Amino acid sequence: MRFLGINAVFHDPAAALVVDGRIVAAAEEERFSRRKHGKRPLAFSAWELPEQAAAWCLRQAGLSPEDIDAVAYSYDPALVVQRPEGDWEDLRTKYAVRAPAFLSTALPGLDPGQVGYVPHHVAHAASAGLAGPWRDCAVLVCDGRGENVSHLAGRYRDGELEVLAAQELPHSLGLMYEDVTEHLGFLRSSDEYKVMALASYGRPRHLDALRELIYTTGDGGFRVEPIDWGGYAKALRKNAPWTSDHADLAASVQTRLEEVLLELVRWLHERTGERRLALAGGVALNCVANTRLLDEGPFEEMWVQPAAGDSGTALGGALHLAHVHGEPAAPMPGAMLGRGFTDEELGAWLDVARVPYTRPADLGAAVAAELAADRIVAWFQGRSEYGPRALGHRSLLAHPGHARNTERLNDVKGREQFRPIAPMVLESRAAEIFGRGPVPSPYMLFVHDVHPDWAPRIPAVVHVDGTARIQTVSHAGDPLMARVLTEFEARTGLPVVVNTSLNTAGRPMVDDPRDALECFGSSPVDVLALGPYLVRRGEVFAS
């Protein structure tokens, strides 16, 4: 059977397709519309339908809307309890009620009667518990909000979800983190990772005060009392310089979040006795917290869905429907579920752009040589990643051995200099370079300590706290990138390269060849590796 999942509720609209229990395609609408998180400068932008993403998912499988057996919309308006905060929830619910009609208009031929509602946090849970590597596991979902709750704790047994706890609004760890994100001058529901990065520069000196305001309740839930953030640090305007007070506030909030999550997973472990934990929801993208949960928590193994934010509910909704219809879900094959292009298509784009290019016999060795010469490489290969992390298919690559490359790449991307950049490392070499964190770690969802003897050798990827958010690469999983890493080590002695997303500030990750050429042409990138082809900036502007 064929199930289409749709997220179009809060932000990060996305679509996913599951056929006979297998994940065929998944993509965020922002990769097509070029509007980051699906947001427009209009009041109702968060409710953008993933029209282009859904249509592409169907094309990828050779299907038409009439071929779909059911559609999962990852928000159930019947669960919403109207609250005093006003008309927004009422409008959101009315929009969700009309979603079947909207979708049938966007996908002509789709029967509105085929559209069903999956509760938001159930969709999140399914994106982890059903897409993950285990049939039985505990599952924890934590984000800003669903219909009426902000978290779910439960377990999967042979694909069946048992909900053990759910925290009702207005108490929400995700909304609390969004509030402090906005207070620090960043964009809420978008820039929370900047707070996590800034926290490393501060001291958690407000921890005792926050413990009185953010606490667990012993029944699997928690409370977040009203917080006057201005009492800890002055509110910042966008792009205003931060001070130690702001870093200390970020550190205090980050540490308290970690403590509360630890208490929640300990409760969940006591209730389930499971050895394994699957995580989803926007809070699960907090890789610092994830590492502490694995390091200090009671679960032996932990798996985080790579599209853990709201875009992942499209996948979870489709998987949940598959399970309801008796089709066991196959484990997620990886995050490379988006668009890909043939060599011929890529070459045609280069010809249209009229730029000189070459086709090296050994692309991995050629790119390794460019990196060893300290050139920045825009890397566009294979199918694009589902989720917010660049995982070696739509990436900017650089030499990790030069400290200045942190500033250099942040300048290329037009982003804050306090933000770290991440390393890709051969899986077989990771344990000797990085400690305290899982190996393999293919999705950049944990942080690892950098061993002291390696830190001076790869300064560009070492954060101020001595950690790095690594991505491990295996020869079996990504032979081309493994070839680059192997050849780079042969030239430099370093089995590590810098990896950050192929985009500039405020724009979605590059997804198609036109985007790649625009990014290459408008930013100080030295080389573009577009499929098997190399474009060098010096040759382009000399021609």
KEVEX-666602 format. One record per atom (N, C-alpha, C): x, y, z; residue in three letters. Coordinates in steps of 0.05 Angstrom, whole numbers, plus 5000, padded with zeros to 4 digits. Layout:
N
XYZALA;...
***
This chain:
543
501749765000MET;500050005000MET;501850255000MET;500550474993ARG;502050724989ARG;500850945007ARG;502651055023PHE;501751255043PHE;503451505040PHE;502151735038LEU;503451995036LEU;503152135063LEU;505252225074GLY;505252385099GLY;505652675093GLY;504152845108ILE;504253135104ILE;504553275131ILE;506553455133ASN;506753645155ASN;506253925144ASN;504254055155ALA;503654335147ALA;502254475170ALA;503454455193VAL;502054555217VAL;503354795229VAL;505854765239PHE;507154985253PHE;509355115235PHE;511254945227HIS;513455035211HIS;514654785198HIS;516554825181ASP;517954605167ASP;515954425152ASP;514354535134PRO;512554355119PRO;514154155103PRO;513153915101ALA;514653695088ALA;512653485079ALA;513653305062ALA;512153075052ALA;513952835053ALA;512752605056ALA;514252345056ALA;512452135044ALA;513651945031LEU;512151725018LEU;513151455028LEU;511351285037VAL;511951015046VAL;510350825029VAL;511750635016VAL;510550444998VAL;511250165009VAL;509150005015ASP;509549735025ASP;511349725049ASP;511049925067GLY;512549935091GLY;515350055088GLY;516150125064ARG;518850225060ARG;518750525053ARG;520750675064ILE;520850965059ILE;522151005032ILE;520651135014VAL;521451174986VAL;522651454982VAL;521351654995ALA;522251924990ALA;521252105013ALA;522752315019ALA;521952505040ALA;523452765035ALA;522052985037ALA;523353245032ALA;521753475044ALA;523253685052GLU;522053925062GLU;521254105039GLU;519154255043GLU;518154435022GLU;520154665017GLU;521654735038GLU;523554965035GLU;525654905014GLU;526254655008ARG;528254584988ARG;527354654960ARG;524654674957PHE;523454734931PHE;522755034930PHE;521455134951SER;520455404951SER;522655614957SER;524855524970ARG;527055694978ARG;526255885000ARG;524155815015ARG;523355965039ARG;524055795063ARG;525955885079LYS;527055725101LYS;524755675121LYS;524555425129HIS;522555325148HIS;519755365137HIS;519455425111GLY;516855465099GLY;515555725107GLY;517155925116LYS;515956165126LYS;516056395105LYS;513756525102ARG;513556755085ARG;513257005103ARG;513657245092PRO;513257485108PRO;510257555110PRO;508657355117LEU;505757385119LEU;504857245145LEU;502557325155ALA;501657225181ALA;501356925182ALA;500356795161PHE;499656515162PHE;501756345148PHE;504256445147SER;506356305131SER;506956025142SER;506555985168ALA;507255725179ALA;505555505169ALA;503355565155TRP;501455365146TRP;501755305116TRP;504055365106GLU;504655305078GLU;504455005072GLU;502854935052LEU;502654655044LEU;505154565029LEU;506154325034PRO;508454235019PRO;507654124991PRO;506554304975GLU;505554214949GLU;507754104931GLU;509954254929GLN;512154164911GLN;513453904922GLN;513853894949ALA;515153664960ALA;513453414957ALA;510753444960ALA;508953214957ALA;508953124928ALA;508753314910ALA;508753234881ALA;511353104873ALA;513553194884TRP;516153064878TRP;516252784889TRP;515252744914CYS;515252474926CYS;513752274908CYS;511552364897LEU;509952194879LEU;511452134853LEU;512652344842ARG;514252304817ARG;516552114822ARG;517852134845GLN;520151964851GLN;519351674850GLN;516851614858ALA;515851334858ALA;514351264833ALA;514051454815GLY;512551394790GLY;509551374796GLY;508551514815LEU;505751504823LEU;504251764816LEU;501651744815SER;499951974813SER;498251994838SER;496952214843PRO;495352244868PRO;493252024870PRO;492151934848GLU;490051724848GLU;491151464859GLU;493851424858ASP;495051174867ASP;495351154897ASP;494951374912ILE;495451374940ILE;493051254955ILE;493651074974ASP;491550934989ASP;490551105012ASP;492351265024ALA;491551445046ALA;493651655051ALA;492751875062VAL;494552105068VAL;494352155098VAL;496652195111ALA;496852255139ALA;497552555142ALA;495752705156TYR;496352985163TYR;497052985192TYR;499453085199SER;500553045225SER;499553255246SER;497053275248TYR;495753455268TYR;492853385268TYR;491653335291ASP;488953245293ASP;487253475306ASP;485753615290PRO;484253845302PRO;482153765323PRO;481353515322ALA;479353425342ALA;480453415370ALA;483153415373LEU;484353405399LEU;484853675412LEU;484453885397VAL;485154155406VAL;483054255426VAL;484054345449VAL;482354485469VAL;482954775466VAL;480854935461GLN;481255215458GLN;482255345483GLN;484255525480ARG;485555645503ARG;485255945502ARG;485756075525PRO;485456365526PRO;487456515508PRO;489656375499GLU;491656535484GLU;490556645458GLU;488156575450GLY;486956735429GLY;486356585404GLY;486256745382ASP;485156645358ASP;487056475341ASP;489656475348TRP;491556325332TRP;490856035331TRP;490255915355GLU;489655625355GLU;487055575341GLU;485155745343ASP;482555715329ASP;483055715299ASP;484655905290LEU;485255925261LEU;486855675252LEU;488755595268ARG;490355355261ARG;488555105258ARG;486655085277THR;484954855276THR;483054865252THR;482055095246LYS;480355125222LYS;481855055197LYS;484355135196TYR;485955075173TYR;486354775170TYR;486954635193ALA;487354355192ALA;484754205184ALA;482454305193VAL;479954185185VAL;479554195154VAL;480554405142ARG;480154435113ARG;482554315098ARG;484554205111ALA;486854095098ALA;486153895076ALA;484253715080PRO;483653525058PRO;482853665032PRO;481253875034ALA;480554025010ALA;482954164998ALA;484654285015PHE;487054425005PHE;488854224990PHE;489153985002LEU;490953794990LEU;489953684964LEU;487253644962SER;486153544937SER;486353754915SER;486454014922THR;486954224903THR;489854224894THR;491654194914ALA;494554194907ALA;495353944892ALA;494053724896LEU;494753474883LEU;492253374868LEU;491653484845PRO;489153404831PRO;489053104826PRO;486653004833GLY;486252714831GLY;486252584859GLY;487252724879LEU;487252604906LEU;484452634918LEU;483452414929ASP;480752414941ASP;480952534969ASP;479552754975PRO;479652875002PRO;478952675024PRO;477352475017GLY;476552275037GLY;478852095045GLY;481052105030GLN;483351935037GLN;485152065058GLN;484652325064VAL;486352465083VAL;485352415111VAL;487152315128GLY;486452275156GLY;488452415174GLY;487652445199TYR;489252595219TYR;490752405237TYR;493352455241VAL;494952315260VAL;495852515281VAL;495352465307PRO;496152655327PRO;499152735324PRO;499752985328HIS;502353095323HIS;504552935337HIS;504252885362HIS;506352745377HIS;506452445371HIS;504252335363VAL;504252055354VAL;505852035328VAL;505552235310ALA;507152245286ALA;510152275292ALA;510752445311HIS;513552475320HIS;514552205330HIS;512952075347ALA;513851825359ALA;514351615338ALA;512551595318ALA;512851395297ALA;515251455280ALA;516051715277SER;518351775261SER;520951675274SER;520751625300ALA;523151515314ALA;522751215320ALA;520451135332GLY;520050865340GLY;519650665317GLY;518350765296LEU;517850585273LEU;520050605252LEU;521350835249ALA;523450875229ALA;526150775240ALA;526350745266GLY;528950675278GLY;529650385275GLY;531950305286PRO;533050035281PRO;531849815298PRO;529949885317TRP;529049675336TRP;525949655334TRP;524949415338ARG;522149365339ARG;520949445367ARG;522649405388ASP;521749465415ASP;523649675427ASP;522549895437CYS;524150095450CYS;522450295465CYS;523650445483ALA;522250675495ALA;522450905475ALA;520551095477VAL;520551315458VAL;519951575474VAL;521451785469LEU;520952045481LEU;520752255460LEU;518552405460VAL;518152635442VAL;517952885459VAL;519453085450CYS;519453345465CYS;519753565445CYS;517853745444ASP;518053975425ASP;516654215436ASP;515854405419GLY;514454635429GLY;511554575436GLY;510054465417ARG;507254405422ARG;506154225400ARG;504154075408GLY;502453935388GLY;499754055390GLY;497653885388GLU;494953995391GLU;494454105419GLU;495053945439ASN;494454025466ASN;496653955486ASN;498753845476VAL;500953755494VAL;503553835482VAL;505753805497SER;508353885488SER;510353655490SER;509453415498HIS;511353195500HIS;509752935502HIS;511152715495LEU;509952455497LEU;512152265506LEU;511552095525ALA;513351885534ALA;511851615532ALA;513251415520GLY;511851165516GLY;513750945508GLY;512650735497ARG;514350515487ARG;513050395462ARG;514750275446TYR;513850125423TYR;514349825428TYR;512349665424ARG;512549375425ARG;511549265399ARG;513349155384ASP;512649035358ASP;511049235341ASP;511849485341GLY;510549685325GLY;508149825337GLY;507349735361GLU;504949855374GLU;505850045395GLU;504750295394LEU;505450505413LEU;503650495438LEU;504950495461GLU;503550525486GLU;504450795498GLU;502550985501VAL;503151245512VAL;503051225543VAL;505251305556LEU;505351285585LEU;505151565598LEU;505751775584ALA;505552045596ALA;505452245573ALA;504052465578ALA;503952685559ALA;503552945574ALA;505153145570GLN;504953385585GLN;503153585571GLN;501053675585GLU;499253865574GLU;500454145573GLU;499654305553LEU;500354585552LEU;498954735574LEU;500054965583PRO;502155125570PRO;504955045577PRO;505354835593HIS;508054755601HIS;509454625578HIS;511754735570SER;513154635546SER;516154705548SER;517754505547LEU;520654555546LEU;521454685519LEU;520154595498GLY;520854715472GLY;520055005470GLY;517655075480LEU;516955355479LEU;518655525497LEU;519455415520MET;521255555538MET;523855615523MET;524955425509TYR;527455465494TYR;527055665471TYR;524755655459GLU;524055855438GLU;524056135450GLU;522856165474ASP;522656425487ASP;525456545492ASP;527256385502VAL;529956495508VAL;531456545482VAL;530856385461THR;532056435435THR;531256715425THR;528756775427GLU;527857045418GLU;528957255436GLU;529157205462HIS;530157415481HIS;533057475474HIS;534557285464LEU;537357325458LEU;537857435430LEU;535657515417GLY;535857645391GLY;535857465367GLY;535257215371PHE;535157015349PHE;532256965341PHE;531956825319LEU;529356775308LEU;528156515321LEU;525856545334ARG;524656315348ARG;523656115327ARG;523555865336SER;522755645318SER;524655615294SER;527055715298SER;529055705276SER;531855695286SER;532555875305ASP;535355915313ASP;536055805341ASP;534455605350GLU;535055495376GLU;537855375379GLU;538855275357TYR;541555165357TYR;543655375363TYR;543055635358LYS;544955845365LYS;545155885395LYS;542955845409VAL;542955855438VAL;544755635449VAL;544555395437MET;546155175446MET;549155235441MET;549755355419ALA;552555425414ALA;553555645432ALA;551855845437LEU;552656065455LEU;553055975483LEU;551555765491ALA;551755665519ALA;554655585526ALA;556155485507SER;558855395512SER;560755625521SER;559955875516TYR;561556105523TYR;560856215551TYR;558856095564GLY;557856205589GLY;558156005612GLY;557256105636ARG;557155945660ARG;554255925669ARG;553355695678PRO;550455665686PRO;549955785713PRO;550456035716ARG;550256155743ARG;547456205752ARG;545456175734HIS;542656205742HIS;541255945746HIS;542755735748LEU;541655465749LEU;539755425773LEU;540655515796ASP;538955475820ASP;536255615817ASP;536255855806ALA;533755995801ALA;531955845781ALA;533155745760LEU;531555605740LEU;530555345750LEU;531955215768ARG;530954965780ARG;528255015795ARG;527855255805GLU;525355315818GLU;523055365799GLU;523755415774LEU;521755495754LEU;521255275733LEU;523255095729ILE;522954885709ILE;523654625724ILE;521654445727TYR;522154205743TYR;520253985735TYR;521053735741THR;519353505735THR;517453455758THR;515353305753THR;513253265772THR;512952975783THR;514852805774GLY;514852535785GLY;512952345772GLY;511352435753ASP;509452265739ASP;509952245709ASP;512352315701GLY;513052315673GLY;512752585660GLY;511752785675GLY;511353055664GLY;513053255677GLY;512453515673PHE;514153735682PHE;512553985684PHE;513754185695ARG;512554455696ARG;514554665687ARG;513654855672VAL;515255095665VAL;513555335674VAL;514455455695GLU;513055695706GLU;513755935689GLU;512156145691PRO;512756395676PRO;515556495685PRO;517156575665ILE;519956665670ILE;520356935659ILE;521457115675ASP;522257385667ASP;525157375658ASP;525557325632TRP;528257305622TRP;529857555625TRP;528557785625GLY;529958035629GLY;531258065656GLY;530357905675GLY;531657905701GLY;534457785701GLY;535057635680TYR;537657505678TYR;539557635658TYR;538457745637ALA;540057885617ALA;538258055600ALA;539258285592LYS;537658475576LYS;537058345549LYS;534558395540ALA;533758285513ALA;535558405492ALA;536258235472LEU;537858325450LEU;536258365425LEU;536958565410ARG;535758585383ARG;537258405364ARG;536058355341LYS;537358185321LYS;540058295313LYS;542058125313ASN;544858195305ASN;546258375325ASN;545058425348ALA;546458595368ALA;548658425381ALA;550858555390PRO;552958395403PRO;552058285430PRO;552858045436TRP;552157915461TRP;554457965481TRP;553657935507THR;555557965529THR;555757705545THR;557357715565SER;557657475583SER;554957415597SER;553357625602ASP;550757575614ASP;548957405596ASP;549057455570HIS;547457305551HIS;548457015549HIS;551156985548ALA;552256725547ALA;551656565573ALA;551656695596ASP;550956565621ASP;548056475621ASP;546356645610LEU;543456565609LEU;543156325591LEU;544456325568ALA;544256095550ALA;545355845563ALA;547555865578ALA;548755635591ALA;546855535613ALA;545555715627SER;543755635649SER;541355485638SER;540155595616VAL;537855465604VAL;538555195592VAL;540855185578GLN;541754935566GLN;542154715588GLN;543454795609THR;544054595630THR;541454505644THR;539654685649ARG;537154605661ARG;535454425643ARG;535554485617LEU;534154305598LEU;535354025600LEU;537954005600GLU;539253735602GLU;538353595627GLU;538353735650GLU;537553615675GLU;534753505675GLU;532853665664VAL;530053585663VAL;529753345645VAL;531053345622LEU;530953125603LEU;532052865617LEU;534152895631LEU;535252665646LEU;533252545665LEU;531852715680GLU;529852625698GLU;527552485683GLU;526752595660LEU;524552475645LEU;525352195634LEU;527852165624VAL;528551905613VAL;529051705636VAL;529851795659ARG;530051605682ARG;527351505690ARG;525351675690TRP;522651595696TRP;521651395675TRP;522251455650LEU;521351285628LEU;522651005630LEU;525151005636HIS;526650745639HIS;525450585662HIS;524850715684GLU;523650565707GLU;520950445699GLU;519450585683ARG;516750485675ARG;516850265654ARG;518850275637THR;518950085614THR;520949865617THR;523149915631GLY;525349715632GLY;526749665606GLY;526149835586GLU;527449805560GLU;530349875561GLU;531949755544ARG;534849815541ARG;535350035521ARG;533350085504ARG;533750265481ARG;531750485481ARG;532650725472LEU;531050965472LEU;531151095445LEU;528851155433ALA;528651305408ALA;527551585415ALA;528751785402LEU;528052065408LEU;527152205383LEU;525152385386ALA;524252555364ALA;523052815376ALA;522252995359GLY;521353265368GLY;523653455366GLY;523053715363GLY;525153915359GLY;527253915380GLY;526553855405VAL;528553855427VAL;530653635422VAL;529953425407ALA;531853205402ALA;534053295382ALA;533853525370LEU;535953635354LEU;538153765370LEU;537753785397ASN;539753895414ASN;541853685420ASN;543953695404CYS;545953475405CYS;547553475432CYS;547753705445VAL;549153705471VAL;547453555492VAL;544853605492ALA;543153465510ALA;543053165504ALA;543053095478ASN;542952815470ASN;545352665481ASN;547752785480THR;550152665489THR;550052615519THR;549052815534ARG;548852775563ARG;546752555570ARG;544552535555LEU;542652325560LEU;543952045556LEU;545452025535LEU;546751765530LEU;548951715550LEU;550451925558ASP;552751895576ASP;551851835605ASP;549851975614GLU;548951965642GLU;546351825646GLU;544751785625GLY;542151665628GLY;542251365630GLY;539951235636PRO;539850955641PRO;539750775617PRO;539250885593PHE;538950715569PHE;541650655557PHE;541950405548GLU;544450315537GLU;544950405509GLU;542750435494GLU;542950525466GLU;540850745461GLU;541450925443MET;539651145437MET;539851205407MET;537451245395TRP;537351315367TRP;535651565363TRP;536651755348VAL;535252005344VAL;534652025314VAL;532152075308GLN;531252105280GLN;532552345268GLN;533952325245PRO;535452555234PRO;533752795227PRO;531152755220ALA;529352975215ALA;527452985239ALA;528653035263ALA;527153015288ALA;525153235292ALA;525553465278GLY;523653685281GLY;521053635267GLY;519453845263ASP;516753795253ASP;516753685225ASP;518753725209SER;518753595182SER;518553295184SER;519753185205GLY;519652895209GLY;516952785214GLY;514952955222THR;512352845227THR;510952755201THR;511852855178ALA;510752755153ALA;511552465150ALA;514052395155LEU;514852125154LEU;513451955175LEU;513352055200GLY;512051905221GLY;509151855216GLY;507752055205GLY;504952015199GLY;504551795178GLY;506151785157ALA;505951575137ALA;506551305148ALA;508651285165LEU;509351035178LEU;507150935197LEU;505951125211HIS;503751045229HIS;501450925214HIS;500751055191LEU;498550945175LEU;499250665164LEU;501750635156ALA;502650365146ALA;502250155168ALA;502950225192HIS;502650035215HIS;499749975220HIS;498050185219VAL;495150145224VAL;494049955203VAL;495049965179HIS;494049795157HIS;495549525156HIS;497049465177GLY;498249205179GLY;500849165163GLY;502149385156GLU;504649365141GLU;506949435160GLU;508649245168PRO;510949315185PRO;512849505171PRO;513749695186ALA;515549895175ALA;518449785174ALA;519749825151ALA;522549765149ALA;524149995161ALA;526449935173PRO;528050145185PRO;528850355164PRO;529150605174MET;529950825156MET;532650755143MET;532850775116PRO;535250695102PRO;537450895105PRO;536951125116GLY;538851345119GLY;537351605114GLY;538851825115ALA;537552085113ALA;537452185084ALA;538652045065MET;538852145038MET;536352055023MET;534152205028LEU;531552135018LEU;530452344999LEU;531952554994GLY;531052774977GLY;531852734948GLY;531852964934ARG;532252964905ARG;535152884897ARG;535352754875GLY;537952694863GLY;537852744833GLY;540152764820PHE;540252834792PHE;542252664778PHE;541752594753THR;543652434737THR;546052594729THR;548152464722ASP;550552604712ASP;549852774687ASP;548052664670GLU;547352814646GLU;545753064653GLU;544053054672GLU;542553284681GLU;544353504692GLU;546253414708LEU;548153604720LEU;549953734699LEU;550853574680GLY;552453684658GLY;550953884641GLY;548353824637ALA;546754014622ALA;546454284636ALA;546254274662TRP;546054524677TRP;548654684674TRP;550954554675LEU;553454684672LEU;553754804644LEU;552754664624ASP;552854764597ASP;551055014594ASP;548755004606VAL;546955234605VAL;548255474618VAL;549655424641ALA;550955644655ALA;553455744641ALA;554355594622ARG;556755674606ARG;559155714624ARG;559655534642VAL;562055544658VAL;563855314651VAL;566555364651PRO;568355144645PRO;568454944668PRO;568654694661TYR;568754484681TYR;570354244670TYR;571254084689THR;572653834682THR;571253604695THR;571953364685ARG;570853114697ARG;573252934704ARG;574252964729PRO;576652814737PRO;576152514737PRO;578152354731ALA;577852064731ALA;577451964760ALA;578652104779ASP;578352034808ASP;577452284823ASP;574752314825LEU;573652554837LEU;574552584866LEU;574452364881GLY;575252374909GLY;578052484913GLY;579952384897ALA;582652474899ALA;582952764890ALA;581452844870ALA;581653114860ALA;580653314881ALA;578453244894VAL;577353424915VAL;579153424939VAL;580253194946ALA;582153184969ALA;584553364964ALA;585453374939ALA;587753554933ALA;586953844936ALA;584553914928GLU;583554194931GLU;583354264961GLU;582354084977LEU;582154135005LEU;584854155019LEU;586653975011ALA;589353985022ALA;590754245016ALA;590054374993ALA;591154634986ALA;589554864999ALA;587854795018ASP;586354985034ASP;584355145018ASP;583055004999ARG;580855124984ARG;578155034995ARG;576255204994ILE;573555135003ILE;572055014979ILE;570754774984VAL;569454624963VAL;566454614969VAL;564854694950ALA;561954644951ALA;561454364940ALA;560154194956TRP;559953914950TRP;557053844945TRP;556353754921PHE;553553694913PHE;553553424901PHE;552553224916GLN;552752944907GLN;550252784915GLN;549352614897GLY;547252424904GLY;544652564912GLY;543052414928ARG;540452514937ARG;540852694962ARG;539252894964SER;539553084986SER;538552965012SER;539453095034GLU;538853005061GLU;535953085070GLU;534652915085TYR;532152985097TYR;532753065126TYR;532053315133GLY;532653415159GLY;534553655157GLY;535253775180PRO;536754025179PRO;539753995177PRO;540953755178ARG;543853725179ARG;544853655151ARG;547053785143ALA;548553715119ALA;550153465125ALA;549753255111LEU;551053005117LEU;552752895094LEU;554053085080GLY;555853005060GLY;554652975032GLY;552253085028HIS;551153085001HIS;550553364991HIS;550053555010ARG;549753835003ARG;551453995024ARG;554053995020SER;555854095041SER;557854295030SER;558954455048LEU;561454605044LEU;563654455059LEU;565854405045LEU;568054255057LEU;570554435058LEU;572154385079ALA;574654545082ALA;576654385099ALA;579054495100HIS;581254375115HIS;580854435145HIS;580954225162PRO;580554275191PRO;583054365205PRO;585354355192GLY;587854405206GLY;588554695209GLY;586954875198HIS;587555165199HIS;585355295215HIS;585955405238ALA;584055525256ALA;582355745242ALA;583655885224ARG;582256105211ARG;579956015194ARG;579755755187ASN;577655665170ASN;574955675184ASN;574855685211THR;572355725224THR;571155995217THR;572856205220GLU;571956475213GLU;571456495183GLU;573156365168ARG;572856385139ARG;570156265129ARG;569456035140LEU;566955915132LEU;564556075142LEU;564756165167ASN;562556335177ASN;562256585161ASN;564356695150ASP;564156925132ASP;562856845106ASP;563656615095VAL;562356515070VAL;559356495074VAL;558556395097LYS;555656345102LYS;554256585113LYS;555856795122GLY;554557035133GLY;553256985159GLY;554556835177ARG;553356765202ARG;555156845226ARG;554156815250GLU;555556915274GLU;558156755278GLU;560256895288GLN;562856775291GLN;562956585315GLN;561156605334PHE;561256425357PHE;560256145350PHE;559156105326ARG;558055845319ARG;560255655309ARG;560155405318PRO;562255215310PRO;561655095283PRO;563654985271ILE;563354825246ILE;564154535253ILE;563154345238ALA;563254065246ALA;565153905229ALA;566153685241PRO;567953515226PRO;566553265215PRO;567353185191MET;566752915181MET;569352745185MET;568952495193VAL;571252325199VAL;570752045190VAL;572751905181LEU;572451625175LEU;571551475200LEU;569451315197GLU;568451165220GLU;570551005233GLU;572350885218SER;574450705229SER;576450855245SER;576651125242ARG;578651285256ARG;577451455278ARG;574751455280ALA;573451645298ALA;574251615327ALA;574351365337ALA;574851315365ALA;577551415375ALA;579451425357GLU;582151515366GLU;582351815367GLU;580451955354ILE;580452245353ILE;578452375372ILE;576152245374PHE;573852355389PHE;572952155411PHE;572352265434GLY;571352095456GLY;568652185465GLY;567552045486ARG;564952115498ARG;562852175477ARG;561851975465GLY;559751995445GLY;559651745429GLY;557451685416PRO;557151435402PRO;558651425376PRO;559651195369VAL;560851135343VAL;559750875334VAL;558550865310PRO;558251075291PRO;556251295299PRO;556651525287SER;554851755292SER;554351885265SER;552551775248PRO;552351865220PRO;550652105216PRO;549152205237TYR;547252415232TYR;547852685246TYR;550252705258MET;551052955272MET;549053035293MET;548252845310LEU;546252895331LEU;547352855359LEU;550052835361PHE;551352815387PHE;553952985385PHE;554953065409VAL;557553195409VAL;559552995422VAL;562053025414HIS;564152855423HIS;566453025434HIS;567752935454ASP;570153075463ASP;572453025443ASP;574053225438VAL;576353195421VAL;578753125438VAL;580052905432HIS;582352815447HIS;584453035447HIS;585753085470PRO;587553315472PRO;589853305452PRO;590853075445ASP;593053065426ASP;592153125397ASP;589553105392TRP;588453165366TRP;587453445363TRP;586653565385ALA;585453835383ALA;587254035369ALA;589854045374PRO;591554245360PRO;591854185330PRO;591253935323ARG;591653865295ARG;589153925278ARG;586853955291ILE;584354005276ILE;582854245289ILE;584154465293PRO;582954685309PRO;580354805297PRO;580054785271ALA;577654905259ALA;575054785268ALA;575154525277VAL;572654385284VAL;572354345314VAL;574154475329VAL;573954445359VAL;572554685370VAL;570254635383HIS;568754855395HIS;570154955420HIS;569255185430VAL;570655315453VAL;570655135477VAL;568754945479ASP;568654765502ASP;570154505498ASP;571654485476GLY;573254245470GLY;571754015457GLY;569354075447THR;567753865435THR;567553905405THR;566353705391ALA;565753725363ALA;563253565357ALA;561553655339ARG;559153515331ARG;559953355306ARG;560653105309ILE;561852955287ILE;559752815270ILE;560652765246GLN;559252575229GLN;561152355220GLN;560552105226THR;562351885218THR;561451795190THR;563451715174VAL;563051635146VAL;564351365142VAL;562851175131SER;563950905126SER;564250865096SER;566050685089HIS;566450625060HIS;563950495049HIS;562450335065ALA;560050205055ALA;557750405052ALA;557550595071GLY;555250775071GLY;555551005051GLY;557951105047ASP;558451335028ASP;561251305017ASP;561551124997PRO;564251064987PRO;565651314975PRO;564151494963LEU;565451724951LEU;566651914972LEU;565051974993MET;566152145014MET;568352005029MET;568051745033ALA;570251595046ALA;572751615029ALA;572551615003ARG;574851644985ARG;576151914989ARG;574452124991VAL;575552394996VAL;577152395022VAL;575952285043LEU;577352285069LEU;579852125069LEU;579851895055THR;582251735053THR;584451885038THR;583752005016GLU;585752145000GLU;586752405015GLU;584952525030PHE;585752765045PHE;587752685067PHE;587252465080GLU;589152375100GLU;591852305088GLU;591852185064ALA;594352125051ALA;596052375046ALA;594652595042ARG;596052845036ARG;596753015061ARG;595152985082THR;595453155105THR;595853015131THR;595352755132GLY;595452605157GLY;592952635174GLY;590952765163LEU;588452815178LEU;586152665165LEU;584852475179PRO;582552335167PRO;579952485173PRO;580052745172VAL;577852925180VAL;577653155160VAL;575253225152VAL;574853475138VAL;572653635151VAL;572653895147VAL;570454065156VAL;568054015139VAL;565654005151ASN;563153975137ASN;561154165149ASN;560054345133THR;557854515141THR;555854525118THR;553454615123SER;551354605103SER;551954795079SER;551154705056LEU;551554855031LEU;549255055029LEU;549655285041ASN;547655505039ASN;548955755051ASN;547655975048THR;548456225062THR;546356295082THR;546956485099ALA;545256545122ALA;542456615114ALA;540556495128GLY;537756555123GLY;536456415100GLY;538056255085ARG;537056105062ARG;537055805068ARG;535155665056PRO;535255375059PRO;537655245047PRO;538255005055MET;540454855043MET;539954825013MET;542154844998VAL;542054804969VAL;540854524963VAL;539154514943ASP;537954254937ASP;538154174908ASP;538154364889ASP;538354284861ASP;540654424848ASP;541354354823PRO;543754464810PRO;543554774807PRO;541254884802ARG;541055174799ARG;541855304826ARG;540855194848ASP;541555304874ASP;544555284878ASP;545755064871ALA;548655024875ALA;550255224859ALA;549455274834LEU;550955464817LEU;550555754828LEU;548155814838GLU;547656084849GLU;549456124874GLU;549455924891CYS;551155944916CYS;554055974909CYS;554955814890PHE;557755824882PHE;558456094870PHE;556656204854GLY;557156464841GLY;557056704859GLY;555556674882SER;555156904899SER;556656904925SER;558256694929SER;559756684954SER;562656604948SER;564556674966PRO;567356614961PRO;568156324965PRO;566956154948VAL;567655874948VAL;569555824925VAL;571555654930ASP;573655624909ASP;572955414888ASP;571655204896VAL;571154974878VAL;568254874882VAL;566954804860LEU;564354674862LEU;564654394851LEU;564054194867ALA;563953914858ALA;561053844854ALA;560153864829LEU;557353814822LEU;557153534809LEU;556353334824GLY;556553064814GLY;559353004807GLY;559952894783PRO;562652814775PRO;564353044765PRO;563153284764TYR;564453514751TYR;565653704772TYR;567853834764LEU;569154034781LEU;569154304766LEU;568254504781VAL;568354784771VAL;570154934789VAL;572155064778ARG;574055224795ARG;573655514790ARG;573455664812ARG;572855944811ARG;574856094793ARG;577356044795GLY;579356184779GLY;578956144749GLY;578055904742GLU;577655844713GLU;575055974703GLU;573055994721VAL;570456124713VAL;570956414707VAL;572356554726PHE;572556844722PHE;574856924704PHE;576456724696ALA;578556784676ALA;577556744648ALA;575256604646SER;574156544619SER;572556774608SER;
***
